[in-house]
């Protein structure tokens, strides 16, 4: 629902608030949007049969520590966060980018609390991932 709201919000903002198209901002935003998509598809490819959209204990299939998971615990959430910010910014829909990012942070904090409770219950996951940052390598 949030992703749909960001798409609709960006279109409404551009049309009704007459946002100017700024080529250099669009180019940077588009490039970062593409990078986020590449990371997201790297995550999906790395997860293979583990990939799903629900909070569940997939550790029974093993713990994934390769690909982007060698660096962070939740690379997909970081990539989606970047996508949701930079897609509206391609057309200078900065209100949607900021509001969507704040809403996404709220939703994500609730989901992560649940997901990490499930995943950290597994001793192998805890041993492999507890020392890694959630989203950005080398941060915190």
C-alpha positions in Angstrom: 0.0 0.0 0.0 2.8 2.4 0.9 4.6 1.7 -2.4 1.4 2.5 -4.3 0.9 5.7 -2.3 4.4 6.8 -3.2 3.8 6.3 -6.9 0.5 8.1 -6.8 1.8 10.8 -4.6 4.7 11.5 -6.9 2.4 11.8 -9.9 0.0 14.1 -8.1 2.8 16.2 -6.7 4.4 16.7 -10.1 1.1 17.5 -11.9 -0.7 19.6 -9.3 2.3 21.4 -7.8 3.9 21.9 -11.2 7.3 20.5 -10.3 10.0 21.6 -12.7 12.1 18.8 -14.3 15.7 19.3 -13.3 17.9 17.2 -15.7 20.9 16.9 -13.4 18.7 15.9 -10.4 16.8 13.5 -12.6 20.0 11.9 -13.8 21.5 11.4 -10.4 18.1 10.2 -9.0 17.6 7.8 -11.9 21.2 6.4 -11.5 20.7 5.8 -7.8 17.2 4.2 -8.4 18.9 1.8 -10.9 21.6 1.0 -8.3 18.9 0.3 -5.7 17.2 -2.1 -8.2 20.4 -3.9 -9.0 21.0 -4.4 -5.2 17.4 -5.6 -4.8 17.7 -8.2 -7.6 21.1 -9.3 -6.2 19.3 -9.9 -2.9 16.6 -11.9 -4.7 19.1 -14.0 -6.7 21.2 -14.6 -3.5 18.2 -15.7 -1.5 16.8 -18.1 -4.1 14.2 -20.3 -2.4 14.5 -18.3 0.7 12.9 -15.2 -1.0 9.4 -14.3 0.2 7.5 -11.2 1.3 6.3 -12.6 4.6 7.9 -12.6 8.0 8.8 -16.3 8.5 11.5 -18.5 9.9 13.4 -19.4 6.7 16.5 -20.4 8.7 15.4 -24.0 8.4 16.6 -23.8 4.8 20.0 -22.5 6.1 21.4 -19.1 6.8 22.4 -17.0 3.8 25.7 -15.2 4.4 26.8 -14.7 0.8 26.1 -11.9 -1.7 24.9 -8.7 -0.1 24.3 -10.6 3.2 28.1 -10.9 3.6 28.0 -7.2 4.5 24.6 -6.4 6.1 21.6 -8.2 7.5 18.8 -6.5 5.5 20.1 -5.3 2.1 16.7 -5.6 0.5 15.2 -3.1 2.9 18.0 -0.6 2.3 17.5 -1.0 -1.5 13.7 -0.5 -1.3 14.2 2.6 0.9 16.5 4.0 -1.8 14.1 3.2 -4.5 11.2 4.8 -2.7 13.2 8.0 -2.2 14.9 8.4 -5.6 12.0 7.4 -7.8 9.9 10.5 -6.9 13.1 12.6 -7.0 13.5 11.9 -10.7 10.7 14.4 -11.3 11.5 16.6 -8.3 8.6 15.3 -6.2 10.6 16.0 -3.0 7.5 16.1 -0.7 6.6 12.6 -1.7 10.2 11.4 -1.4 10.5 12.7 2.1 7.0 11.8 3.3 7.3 8.3 1.7 10.7 7.8 3.3 9.4 8.7 6.7 6.4 6.5 6.3 8.6 3.7 5.1 10.9 4.1 8.1 7.9 3.7 10.5 6.6 0.6 8.7 10.1 -0.9 8.4 10.8 -0.4 12.1 7.7 -2.4 13.0 8.5 -5.1 10.5 12.1 -5.4 11.5 11.2 -5.8 15.2 9.1 -8.8 14.3 11.4 -10.2 11.7 14.6 -10.0 13.8 12.8 -11.5 16.7 12.0 -14.6 14.5 15.5 -14.7 12.9 17.6 -14.1 16.0 15.7 -17.0 17.7 17.8 -19.3 15.5 21.3 -19.8 17.0 23.0 -20.1 13.6 21.5 -16.9 12.3 22.5 -15.1 15.5 26.1 -16.3 15.3 26.4 -15.4 11.6 24.6 -12.1 11.5 24.6 -10.4 14.9 27.9 -8.6 14.3 26.7 -7.2 10.9 24.9 -3.8 10.5 21.3 -3.8 9.5 21.5 -1.7 6.3 24.8 0.0 5.5 28.2 -1.7 5.6 30.6 0.0 8.1 27.9 2.2 9.6 27.3 1.9 13.3 
